[in-house]
């Protein structure tokens, strides 16, 4: 009996000791697990370098803090003034001290394209499909920033259409007994009537058909010359300078300028002066964003209440087709430094995917709803005094994100009546059916262009402008074009561009 009791006590002691050891080991395992879990929850630090058009906002804004908490990150945004932005980036690149993410304006910038070739930035091609908001950007915007067929950047998206509408004084059309032009012949008649037929009914010869600041690519594109480049019959490319349609456009605009239908100081006029001329009732037509008809019109009506400014599609060319120039769909792109790990890269893409929604874009750009901004009945964003004080806005806080793609951005505006908004959106839809992209978008610059492109571009702009304002003749233009055709470097540029285009298809 005593022996059995002793054995029983020994068994209990062994079991108790085993349980204690087990608990101790279990405690060690849990501690390691808690430490691992704590490590996983540590915020990922992400440094982003971008531009600003105003004061540099703080990285401690409430909008940033909300993103930090939601995505388990710690964002540090460095804002560099726009005036010396490129110089700042080049210095950072040269010193190999670029941030994790950096905004550049052009994928073909020599310094950065060389750095991409040398493996300085992540190839995002295999990763982007996993981030639906980024992958959902317009195909053209994504393709236009590709480098040698791959996606090295996230495009800072912009609308594709709505930037080259004709803004026309609707009340002037009624006064001269005409309707909005649908052909180039009708367009010329409207320019004449707005100049010579006293469209404002003040009894004075003090108006111009059109106000324009410098020569614009639209002035050639609308005649069917192509958008910077045009595809040739053999599947290659030629710059729109060389097309017959470009010469036809020159004839039209030179005649209009010579007949006094366009403001005489076209070569030196600034964009702000175009707006002033329209608001002051000195001109009846200008190129502009669709929504500017409403925006400018509101200011115009303060001076002349009966005035009406309306946006229209450009007229059809000689072949009966309308040639709207499609924008590139982006302004700048974000590159990710190859020095970051793949896990950190994915977290960076998560941040950009989050801010590519309407909600995410509003948070970063305008701040906290009902505190930093409010939304009016028509859906317009109204920044509060507090929001302005914090530094929120499209010129500042919005500069570090790729943005939310809004097809109708250039159709909308604060306080716009429902019927105007509906008309503008339908106009965007109509334009998008015939808008033409630049076929050379996304192709690398040729060696010849890198060496001589700046000189060729300047000579082209100077010659085109001088022909329009009658300082040079169409014969001078022909000599200029023939000179380019005889230039071996220019011909090599054309060949290399065409070869790259064919290889990309």
Helices and strands as residue ranges (DSSP letters): H 2-40, E 44-52, H 62-71, E 73-81, G 82-84, H 85-94, E 101-104, H 110-117, H 125-128, H 132-135, H 139-143, E 153-157, E 165-169, H 170-175, H 184-196, E 208-210, H 218-221, E 229-231, E 237-239, G 240-242, H 244-258, G 266-268, H 271-279, E 283-288, H 292-303, E 309-312, E 324-325, E 330-336, H 342-354, H 358-366, E 373-375, E 381-383, H 385-390, G 397-400, G 409-411, H 418-432, E 435-436, H 447-468, H 474-485, H 488-504
